[in-house]
Amino acid sequence: MTNATSSEDADFAIRARDNQTRLTARLQSQYDVIVCGAGASGSVVARRLAENPEVQVLLLEAGGSDEAESVQNPALWPTNLGSERDWGFQAEPNPHLNGRQLSLSMGKGLGGGSSVNVMVWARGHRSDWDFFASEAGDPAWGYDNVLSIYRRIENWQGVPDPQFRGTGGPVWVQPAADPSPIALAMLEAASQIGIPVHDHPNGRMMEGQGGAAISDMLVRDGRRQSLYRAYVHPWLDRPNLTVLTGALVRRVLFDGRRASGVEFVRGGQVTVAHARAEVVLSLGAIQTPKVLMHSGIGDRAELGLFGIPVRQHLPGVGRNFQDHVSFGCTWEYAEPIAPRNSGSEATMYWKSRADLDVPDLLFCQVEFPVPSEKTAARGVPAHGWTMFAGLAHPVSRGSLRLRSADPLAPVAVDTEFLSHPADMTTARSCIELCRALGNAPAFRPFVRGEAMPGELNDEALELYIREAAVTYWHQSCTAKMGRDDMSVVDAALRVYGVEGLRVADGSIMPRVTTGNTQAPCAIIGERAAELIKQAHAM
């Protein structure tokens, strides 16, 4: 960084801080649009709307600042789990996991998940977006249009590929820099077992059967580049964008059928802000349906249990819960190899059955051991690597339930992982492929041997799968877009049955995308902003 650049950054920081201090000290009673949640989607919506200087935007975030070394340093991402930057959601005991109760970490703070995740940029498969378009009845959600948005928003730093990658956008994307020899060994091992290797994972690789590649990451000059940093941070000195942290949204307020504002808690005080045009919920797949239900939008019978007046009967709110469930397989290093970058530099998507046309398995290599609380008891090597392998298209569906009429009380999350027998069948294939990969010749110079699971018979393998299962932290689909009776939003992300209220986050996915969900959430934010601007001539 040059002295001139450093000086410019310092000047901007002062200007932005002073501007936000003024704006938050004198909150307006009314804004054009209120965006709830400064995560991967909400950050995009707020920035895109604020690009019009005539539009007043209020961005509410329950958490705090992202200015922490644990956020900015890619290697420290695990330290955010369980911290104040994690909502700390806890799933209900799951009988299909032998009664285990999983932690469901989700980012709380500026950037949301994009400030605490592993920084992987995975666009989703062509089939995902075409499925979205089919469910919505709108080709604008299809792969071809989405690809054009990706090209527009990326600032790609890898091998030029103009058919698939863009270079002028706000999102700095680069291949993992100087990857570990263990990551390169993974690509070689994939090739050895017949899986194609690609220059990057976000082009042709995700239009067909899948393959392996060095991961794309949101890291620049060794620092995390969250979607908040990409979109909102450069706009903090603008007079029409107010970013308010520590603001926990309790419910949406209505004037008749129209969303008129939100009620939020900050510093122990309940505050109301009104919206002239729209309210946008970008609170994530747990908080968004929770706020909808406390606002009277949900299943009539469930709302009635807690005396919540029904604004709109939408039985799909909180249903269709999906996540990528993972099963860690671990190998011991012959000699310690220090993790590089985020400690996850290689990725793979492949098929559990030869007759499939698209990948249904998701693999992220992690350059240190990642056991579950159960498999840790099997013995974890001091130095090793893990194939964090899981189901890209789980069949099981979970749900969220209110526990109380109190908006501050937590919801019950039933993940229902492995409740559908098909998922256990796919999980077995996943483990088999994982072991074939990790035991391939490419790894022999680096590993002493397989630590777990090893060769297991049918019952022992099933037990291992149930004990190893953990979340990929890709919670989604709880306010799905579609046209059936369980859909919550339409193709324009408008909540059915009311006006002036949209949802823009991972909860609108009809099914979870193939791969990490950060990049698809950026697309959801871009689409939401486009639709709002069109609706209000912004």
C-alpha positions, 0 to 999 in steps of 0.5 A, spaced: 500 500 500 502 506 498 503 512 502 498 516 498 493 510 498 494 509 506 492 517 507 486 516 502 484 510 506 485 514 513 481 520 510 475 516 508 475 512 515 474 519 518 469 522 513 465 515 514 465 515 521 463 522 522 458 521 517 455 515 521 455 518 527 451 524 525 446 520 521 445 515 527 445 521 532 439 524 529 435 518 526 429 520 522 422 518 523 421 515 516 426 513 510 424 510 503 427 503 505 428 500 511 433 494 510 433 489 516 440 485 516 447 487 514 449 480 511 450 477 505 444 480 502 442 486 506 448 489 504 447 488 497 440 491 497 442 497 502 448 499 497 444 498 491 438 503 493 443 508 496 446 509 489 441 513 488 442 520 492 435 521 492 433 515 496 434 515 504 436 508 506 436 505 513 440 499 514 439 495 521 444 490 524 443 487 530 450 485 531 456 490 532 462 492 528 466 488 523 473 491 525 476 486 529 482 482 527 478 475 528 474 478 522 479 481 518 484 475 518 482 469 514 486 464 518 482 466 525 475 465 522 474 459 527 474 464 533 468 467 531 464 461 532 461 461 539 463 469 540 459 475 540 459 475 532 455 468 532 447 468 533 449 461 537 442 458 535 442 451 537 438 445 534 433 441 537 435 434 539 435 430 533 433 422 533 436 421 526 443 423 529 442 419 535 439 425 539 445 429 538 443 437 538 447 441 533 450 448 534 447 452 528 452 458 527 450 464 523 453 471 523 451 477 527 454 483 526 456 487 520 457 483 514 453 477 517 455 470 515 460 473 510 464 476 516 465 470 520 465 464 514 470 461 510 470 466 505 469 461 499 465 464 493 461 458 490 456 461 485 451 454 485 450 450 479 446 451 473 441 447 475 440 450 481 438 457 478 434 454 473 430 450 478 429 457 481 426 460 475 422 454 474 419 455 481 418 462 481 415 462 473 420 467 472 426 466 467 430 472 470 432 467 476 435 462 471 442 461 470 443 465 464 441 471 467 444 470 474 451 469 470 450 476 467 449 478 474 455 475 477 460 477 471 457 484 473 459 484 480 465 480 480 472 483 480 476 477 478 483 476 479 485 469 477 486 466 470 482 471 465 475 467 463 471 473 460 465 468 458 464 466 466 468 471 470 467 479 470 473 484 472 470 491 474 465 489 480 465 491 487 466 483 489 474 482 489 474 474 488 481 471 487 483 463 487 486 461 494 493 465 494 499 460 494 495 454 496 498 448 500 501 442 497 496 438 501 490 442 497 494 441 490 495 434 492 487 434 493 486 436 485 491 430 483 488 425 487 481 427 484 484 426 477 487 420 479 480 417 481 477 420 475 474 427 477 476 432 472 480 438 475 478 445 473 482 452 473 476 455 477 470 452 480 465 458 478 465 456 470 464 450 466 465 446 472 458 448 475 454 447 468 455 439 468 457 434 472 462 438 477 469 437 478 475 439 483 479 446 483 482 451 488 477 455 491 475 462 490 475 466 496 473 473 498 480 475 500 485 481 498 492 482 500 491 477 506 484 480 509 477 478 508 473 482 503 466 481 506 460 483 502 459 488 507 466 491 505 465 490 498 458 494 498 456 498 504 463 500 507 465 504 501 458 508 501 459 510 509 460 517 507 454 518 503 448 522 507 443 518 504 445 511 507 444 510 515 447 504 518 445 502 525 448 497 529 445 494 535 438 494 532 434 488 533 428 487 529 422 485 533 417 485 528 414 489 522 409 494 523 403 495 518 398 500 516 392 495 513 395 491 509 401 495 507 408 494 511 409 501 514 415 500 518 419 496 523 419 495 531 426 494 533 430 494 540 437 498 541 440 499 548 434 496 551 429 501 548 424 499 543 424 504 537 420 505 531 422 507 524 417 508 518 418 506 511 415 510 505 416 505 500 418 498 503 421 494 508 426 488 506 427 483 511 434 480 510 435 477 517 437 470 515 433 463 514 432 463 522 431 470 524 427 472 517 421 467 518 421 468 526 420 476 525 415 474 520 411 470 525 411 475 530 409 480 525 402 475 524 405 472 518 405 465 518 401 458 519 394 460 522 394 455 527 401 456 530 400 463 531 394 462 535 398 458 540 401 464 542 395 469 541 399 473 535 393 476 531 394 473 524 395 478 518 396 473 513 396 466 513 402 463 510 403 456 512 410 455 509 413 460 513 419 457 517 418 450 513 422 447 508 428 448 512 435 446 509 442 445 510 448 442 507 450 436 512 457 434 513 461 428 515 468 429 516 473 424 514 480 425 517 487 423 515 494 424 519 500 428 516 506 424 516 509 431 518 505 437 520 503 442 515 501 449 517 494 451 514 494 457 509 489 462 507 483 460 511 485 453 512 480 451 506 483 452 499 480 446 495 473 444 493 470 439 489 463 437 487 461 430 484 456 425 484 454 419 488 451 415 482 454 415 475 447 416 472 446 423 475 447 429 471 449 434 476 453 433 482 449 432 489 455 431 493 460 437 496 467 437 498 471 442 502 478 440 504 480 443 511 487 443 513 486 441 520 482 436 524 475 437 524 471 432 528 464 432 531 463 432 538 462 425 538 467 423 533 472 427 537 472 421 542 475 416 536 481 419 537 483 425 533 491 426 530 494 432 533 496 434 525 492 432 520 487 434 514 479 433 514 475 432 508 469 436 510 464 432 505 457 432 505 450 432 501 449 438 496 442 436 495 439 433 501 432 430 501 430 431 508 426 438 510 426 441 517 422 447 520 422 452 525 417 453 531 415 459 535 416 458 543 413 464 545 409 470 544 416 474 546 419 476 540 426 476 544 425 468 545 429 463 541 425 459 536 425 452 536 429 449 530 428 442 528 433 440 522 431 433 521 438 432 518 438 424 515 430 424 516 429 421 509 432 414 508 435 417 501 440 422 505 443 416 509 444 412 502 447 418 499 451 419 505 454 412 505 456 414 497 459 420 500 464 417 505 466 412 500 468 417 495 471 421 501 476 415 503 477 413 495 480 421 495 484 421 501 487 414 500 489 416 493 496 415 491 497 423 491 497 424 498 502 418 500 508 423 501 504 427 506 500 423 510 501 417 515 494 414 514 487 415 515 485 417 522 477 416 521 472 413 519 477 407 516 473 401 513 467 400 517 461 395 516 454 397 514 452 398 521 458 401 524 458 406 518 451 408 519 453 410 526 459 414 524 455 418 519 450 419 525 455 421 530 459 425 524 454 429 522 454 437 522 452 443 519 455 446 513 452 453 516 448 454 510 441 454 513 436 456 508 429 455 504 425 457 510 421 463 506 421 460 499 420 463 493 415 459 489 407 459 486 405 453 491 401 453 497 407 453 501 411 459 498 412 465 502 414 470 497 413 471 489 418 471 483 419 479 485 420 477 493 414 480 495 411 477 501 404 474 499 398 477 501 401 484 504 404 490 500 411 493 501 414 487 504 420 483 501 424 478 503 432 478 500 436 472 503 437 465 503 431 463 506 427 465 499 431 459 496 426 454 494 432 449 495 439 450 497 444 451 492 450 447 490 455 449 494 457 455 499 451 460 500 454 466 500 455 468 493 447 466 491 445 471 497 449 476 493 445 475 487 438 475 491 440 482 494 442 484 487 435 481 484 431 484 490 435 491 489 433 491 481 426 489 483 425 495 488 428 500 484 423 498 478 417 498 482 418 505 485 422 508 479 428 509 484 
